[in-house]
Amino acid sequence: MTNLHLPALDIIIVNWNAGPALHDCLKSVAQSAHEGWLLNRVVVVDNASTDGSADRLDGLGLPLTVIRSSRNWGYAAACNLGAQGATAEYLLFLNPDTRLTSDALSKSIQYISASEQHKIGILGIQLVDEIGNVSRTCARFPSVSMFLTRMLGVGRVLRRYFPEQFYTEWDHKSSRPIEQVMGAYFLVRSSLFKKLGGFDERFFVYFEEVDFSLRARYAGWDTFFLASAQCYHRGGGSSDQIKARRLYYSLQSRLFYAFKHFGRGKTAVLVLATLLIEPISRIAQGIIRASPKRVFEVLHGYALLYLALPRMLARTRRLRASNPG
């Protein structure tokens, strides 16, 4: 009877050609300690992978469900699909290029489920590289000035006046409330996820967790970074395979975020800077580095953005009509 009162967890992993990393991620889940919590289910949503990475995942002893999509619907939509029908108190959205330490889940669930932490709606943990270096993964909510200083390459020079989006000045070795955590390890109360309607599926990939975290803040919930728990994160992951399209998705999601959360004047400034200034800066960086491949990726990424711009602008009114809270 005691187990009935332990907090339960659902883990949702969105996979797209992650290769062996997905199996390694699931293996780390299977090897995790179960202290004070229950693993309700693990859901892998496969976004039409072609590398067979979602095959042969049995034999790990996990309550595993694999949902196979006939096309790539994007990260936000796949996360929402994986979370459908969830009955656990907590949802963990986990990237396939991560590997959990044995106590990461136990520490996370024990902390967020403590009665005194009832205002924490989202929790992230330390993400480390292969040799244990702690990544700077916590961020402030983005502003137009943050985007502009990064475009112009003057962020470090003007940091005193315009702080960078990521907390680069903080070593991430202490626990603290923050504005936003990276989505590679994104632990959310299921009740909050349902209240906010999940991730906004208009973000194909990138910024979906930023938008969700801001809406959670509007709804009165806190986001917390727990430094005592760790998870290996490769970074880049399957999106390294399509760098030009990754750039396009990043720029597209940035503009959608602006349409949704910034005023008309600030959005206009950001759109013009993104379309007219940033591509020149990126191309110049490629030339300085003597990287024709980088220049081609920039040109390709922006060509995709220019082609998509009429459709994006047509959706602006609907985005502005949505309620961010």
HUTAKA-V585105 format. One record per pair of residues at least 12 apart in sequence whose C-alpha atoms are under 7 Angstrom apart, sorted by the first residue. I is the first residue (numbers start at 1). J is the second residue. Records with the same first field share a line. If there is no record, write none. Layout:
I=J ; J
This chain:
6=36 ; 37 ; 38
7=37 ; 38 ; 89
8=37 ; 38 ; 39 ; 40 ; 88 ; 89 ; 90
9=38 ; 39 ; 40 ; 88 ; 89 ; 90 ; 91
10=39 ; 40 ; 41 ; 42 ; 88 ; 90 ; 91 ; 92
11=41 ; 42 ; 43 ; 91 ; 92 ; 93 ; 94
12=42 ; 43 ; 44 ; 79 ; 82 ; 83 ; 92 ; 93 ; 94
13=43 ; 44 ; 45 ; 93 ; 94 ; 95 ; 96
14=44 ; 45 ; 46 ; 75 ; 78 ; 79 ; 95 ; 96
15=44 ; 45 ; 46 ; 47 ; 96
16=46 ; 47 ; 48 ; 49 ; 238
17=49 ; 50 ; 51 ; 53 ; 238
18=53 ; 96 ; 237 ; 238
19=51 ; 53
20=53
21=96 ; 97
22=53 ; 96 ; 97
23=57
24=99
25=96 ; 97 ; 98 ; 99
27=60
28=99 ; 100
29=100
30=60 ; 61 ; 62
31=102
32=102 ; 103 ; 105
33=102 ; 103 ; 106
34=106
35=106
36=106 ; 110
37=106 ; 109
40=88
41=63 ; 64
42=63 ; 64 ; 65
43=64 ; 65 ; 66 ; 82
44=65 ; 66 ; 67
45=66 ; 67 ; 68 ; 78 ; 82
46=67 ; 68 ; 69
47=68 ; 69 ; 71 ; 72 ; 73
48=68 ; 69 ; 70 ; 71 ; 72
74=204 ; 205
75=204 ; 205
76=199 ; 200 ; 201 ; 203 ; 204 ; 205 ; 208
77=201
80=198 ; 199
88=190
89=189 ; 190
90=187 ; 188 ; 189 ; 190
91=187 ; 188 ; 189 ; 190
92=185 ; 186 ; 187 ; 188
93=185 ; 186 ; 187
94=184 ; 185 ; 186
95=184 ; 185
97=233 ; 234 ; 237
98=231 ; 232 ; 233 ; 234
99=231 ; 232 ; 233
100=230 ; 231 ; 232
101=230 ; 231
104=229 ; 230 ; 231
107=229
108=229
119=221 ; 222
120=221 ; 222 ; 223 ; 224
121=188 ; 189 ; 192 ; 221 ; 222 ; 223
122=186 ; 187 ; 188 ; 189 ; 222 ; 223 ; 224
123=186 ; 187 ; 188 ; 223 ; 224 ; 225
124=181 ; 185 ; 186 ; 187 ; 224 ; 225 ; 226
125=225 ; 226 ; 227 ; 229 ; 230
126=226 ; 227 ; 229 ; 230 ; 231
127=230 ; 231 ; 232 ; 233
128=231 ; 232 ; 233
129=232 ; 233 ; 234
130=232
134=172
136=166 ; 167 ; 168 ; 172
137=166 ; 181 ; 182
138=166 ; 167 ; 180 ; 181 ; 182
139=165 ; 166 ; 167 ; 179 ; 180 ; 181
140=165 ; 166 ; 179 ; 180
141=165 ; 179 ; 180
142=165
144=266 ; 270
145=162
146=162 ; 164 ; 165
151=278 ; 281
172=227
173=227
174=227
175=225 ; 226 ; 227
176=224 ; 225 ; 226
177=223 ; 224 ; 225
178=223 ; 224 ; 225
179=223
180=210 ; 213 ; 223
183=209
199=212
203=253
205=249
206=250 ; 253
207=253 ; 254
215=324 ; 325
218=325
219=325
243=297
244=297 ; 298 ; 300 ; 301
245=301
247=301
248=301 ; 302 ; 304 ; 305
252=305
255=271
259=316 ; 319 ; 320
260=319 ; 320
282=298
283=295 ; 298
